[in-house]
Amino acid sequence: MAAYLAFWAAALVIARRELDRRWPVRPPTGEDADPGLVVLRERFARGDIDESQYRAMVGVLTEAPGSTP
């Protein structure tokens, strides 16, 4: 009986690891939640924009809606 339970416990652990590896489930958090910030970060990393432009654009994208600049 113990060997039977140990077998199924190991099988479930292996199945769970395989499923997590093939189809990871990660909810968007932080800057990953906003696709605009992701694109902006990529442009900065490629060197398309400099640091001052990056910081200005991040400020625009993260300010509260309806607030006046």
Helices and strands as residue ranges (DSSP letters): H 2-22, G 30-33, H 35-46, H 51-62
